[in-house]
Amino acid sequence: MTELLAAAASTPAPAAVRRAAARTRAVAVTALLALLALGLAWELWLAPLRPGGSWWALKVLPLTLPLAGLLKQRLYTYRWMSLLVWPYVAEGVVRGLNDAPPSATLAWLQTALCFVLFAASAAHVRLRLHAARRTVHTAANPHR
């Protein structure tokens, strides 16, 4: 598996894979930025837990950590990003079911953005690993 990850990071991918990976990267980065903006707007202005804003806005700080790795297409970042979204999904579902509008609406929007981010991250990892497997297989069997 380590050999496969090294191949995924170092071998150039075919043009079709590069285009598809660029699309998944764009979707993941857009969803992450939207999640950051939503979290701040929600807890500071739109529907804060306390009037005037709340410290819950700090919940977006962990979402800033993977941004550089996503922009640099670091495969490892995409892998752990797909795990980081689940606490935000849980919060979105709980608050979507229990809060009153507009907070409930914002919670469901957060949940949807998390699913988009997860799907884009998973698709990006899958594309890159599949291309690496193909490259390793072709290098191991050059006559096929």
Secondary structure, 3 states (H helix, E strand, C coil): CHHHHHHHHHCCCCHHHHHHHHHHHHHHHHHHHHHHHHHHHHHHHHCCCCCCCCHHHHHHHHHHCCHHHHHCCCHHHHHHHHHHCHHHHHHHHHHHHHCCCCHHHHHHHHHHHHHHHHHHHHHHHHHHHHHHHHHHHHHHCCCC
